[in-house]
């Protein structure tokens, strides 16, 4: 996923919210999120990945944000995970 500032951001966030927790990505092992800025909708997306992917081992996030990185990292590390092996790597 790569996030770009645009007028469709509200539409993207609404689409994520329409999905239910019943969805699972049973075979997803790794995911990469590029140009992560720490926006709430991006954090929500990572939260969905962590809660829907029982085989997930790694989410690699390429940080490009200008906001307080430590605050965003605190939020990311506090997210619940369905896979006990999943880890978040921020580069």
C-alpha positions as YAML, in Angstrom:
chain: A
units: angstrom
residues:
- id: 1
  name: UNK
  ca: [0.00, 0.00, 0.00]
- id: 2
  name: UNK
  ca: [1.22, 3.46, -0.76]
- id: 3
  name: UNK
  ca: [-0.63, 6.47, 0.60]
- id: 4
  name: UNK
  ca: [-0.86, 9.67, -1.40]
- id: 5
  name: UNK
  ca: [-2.47, 12.91, -0.29]
- id: 6
  name: UNK
  ca: [-5.57, 13.23, -2.42]
- id: 7
  name: UNK
  ca: [-9.25, 13.98, -2.39]
- id: 8
  name: UNK
  ca: [-10.06, 10.24, -2.29]
- id: 9
  name: UNK
  ca: [-8.57, 9.72, 1.19]
- id: 10
  name: UNK
  ca: [-12.00, 10.06, 2.84]
- id: 11
  name: UNK
  ca: [-13.41, 7.51, 0.41]
- id: 12
  name: UNK
  ca: [-10.56, 5.09, 1.16]
- id: 13
  name: UNK
  ca: [-11.11, 5.41, 4.90]
- id: 14
  name: UNK
  ca: [-14.85, 4.86, 4.48]
- id: 15
  name: UNK
  ca: [-14.15, 1.71, 2.43]
- id: 16
  name: UNK
  ca: [-11.91, 0.30, 5.17]
- id: 17
  name: UNK
  ca: [-14.55, 1.00, 7.80]
- id: 18
  name: UNK
  ca: [-17.21, -0.80, 5.75]
- id: 19
  name: UNK
  ca: [-15.26, -4.06, 5.96]
- id: 20
  name: UNK
  ca: [-16.14, -6.33, 8.85]
- id: 21
  name: UNK
  ca: [-13.99, -8.17, 11.35]
- id: 22
  name: UNK
  ca: [-15.25, -11.45, 9.87]
- id: 23
  name: UNK
  ca: [-12.87, -11.01, 6.96]
- id: 24
  name: UNK
  ca: [-9.63, -12.95, 7.25]
- id: 25
  name: UNK
  ca: [-6.54, -13.13, 5.13]
- id: 26
  name: UNK
  ca: [-5.56, -16.68, 6.04]
- id: 27
  name: UNK
  ca: [-2.49, -16.90, 3.81]
- id: 28
  name: UNK
  ca: [-0.96, -13.44, 4.19]
- id: 29
  name: UNK
  ca: [2.55, -13.86, 5.64]
- id: 30
  name: UNK
  ca: [4.23, -10.51, 4.91]
- id: 31
  name: UNK
  ca: [2.97, -7.05, 4.03]
- id: 32
  name: UNK
  ca: [4.73, -3.82, 3.10]
- id: 33
  name: UNK
  ca: [3.34, -0.35, 3.55]
- id: 34
  name: UNK
  ca: [5.30, 2.34, 1.74]
- id: 35
  name: UNK
  ca: [5.24, 6.11, 2.31]
- id: 36
  name: UNK
  ca: [3.54, 5.68, 5.70]
- id: 37
  name: UNK
  ca: [2.78, 9.07, 7.23]
- id: 38
  name: UNK
  ca: [1.12, 7.99, 10.46]
- id: 39
  name: UNK
  ca: [-2.39, 9.05, 9.44]
- id: 40
  name: UNK
  ca: [-5.30, 7.51, 11.33]
- id: 41
  name: UNK
  ca: [-6.55, 5.73, 8.21]
- id: 42
  name: UNK
  ca: [-3.09, 4.17, 7.69]
- id: 43
  name: UNK
  ca: [-2.95, 3.01, 11.31]
- id: 44
  name: UNK
  ca: [-6.47, 1.57, 10.86]
- id: 45
  name: UNK
  ca: [-5.28, -0.31, 7.78]
- id: 46
  name: UNK
  ca: [-2.36, -1.87, 9.66]
- id: 47
  name: UNK
  ca: [-4.75, -2.72, 12.52]
- id: 48
  name: UNK
  ca: [-6.99, -4.59, 10.07]
- id: 49
  name: UNK
  ca: [-4.02, -6.51, 8.67]
- id: 50
  name: UNK
  ca: [-2.95, -7.54, 12.16]
- id: 51
  name: UNK
  ca: [-6.45, -8.58, 13.23]
- id: 52
  name: UNK
  ca: [-7.41, -10.45, 10.03]
- id: 53
  name: UNK
  ca: [-4.19, -12.36, 9.22]
- id: 54
  name: UNK
  ca: [-3.53, -15.40, 11.42]
- id: 55
  name: UNK
  ca: [-0.42, -16.40, 9.40]
- id: 56
  name: UNK
  ca: [1.07, -12.89, 9.36]
- id: 57
  name: UNK
  ca: [4.70, -12.77, 10.43]
- id: 58
  name: UNK
  ca: [5.86, -9.31, 9.38]
- id: 59
  name: UNK
  ca: [4.51, -5.88, 8.43]
- id: 60
  name: UNK
  ca: [7.26, -3.66, 7.07]
- id: 61
  name: UNK
  ca: [6.44, 0.04, 7.16]
- id: 62
  name: UNK
  ca: [8.46, 2.63, 5.25]
- id: 63
  name: UNK
  ca: [8.15, 5.79, 7.36]
- id: 64
  name: UNK
  ca: [7.75, 9.07, 5.46]
- id: 65
  name: UNK
  ca: [5.73, 10.98, 8.04]
- id: 66
  name: UNK
  ca: [6.43, 14.37, 9.51]
- id: 67
  name: UNK
  ca: [4.39, 13.93, 12.67]
- id: 68
  name: UNK
  ca: [5.76, 12.65, 15.98]
- id: 69
  name: UNK
  ca: [7.13, 9.21, 15.10]
- id: 70
  name: UNK
  ca: [7.22, 7.95, 18.69]
- id: 71
  name: UNK
  ca: [3.50, 8.65, 19.17]
- id: 72
  name: UNK
  ca: [2.62, 6.73, 15.99]
- id: 73
  name: UNK
  ca: [4.94, 3.85, 16.92]
- id: 74
  name: UNK
  ca: [3.27, 3.61, 20.33]
- id: 75
  name: UNK
  ca: [-0.11, 3.27, 18.61]
- id: 76
  name: UNK
  ca: [1.20, 0.65, 16.18]
- id: 77
  name: UNK
  ca: [2.83, -1.48, 18.87]
- id: 78
  name: UNK
  ca: [-0.35, -1.42, 20.98]
- id: 79
  name: UNK
  ca: [-2.50, -2.87, 18.18]
- id: 80
  name: UNK
  ca: [-3.99, -6.31, 18.92]
- id: 81
  name: UNK
  ca: [-2.79, -9.17, 16.72]
- id: 82
  name: UNK
  ca: [-4.36, -12.47, 15.79]
- id: 83
  name: UNK
  ca: [-0.94, -13.99, 15.02]
- id: 84
  name: UNK
  ca: [1.46, -14.31, 17.97]
- id: 85
  name: UNK
  ca: [4.38, -14.28, 15.49]
- id: 86
  name: UNK
  ca: [3.52, -10.97, 13.82]
- id: 87
  name: UNK
  ca: [5.95, -8.12, 14.18]
- id: 88
  name: UNK
  ca: [6.08, -4.57, 12.86]
- id: 89
  name: UNK
  ca: [9.30, -3.28, 11.32]
- id: 90
  name: UNK
  ca: [9.58, 0.46, 10.65]
- id: 91
  name: UNK
  ca: [12.33, 1.66, 8.33]
...
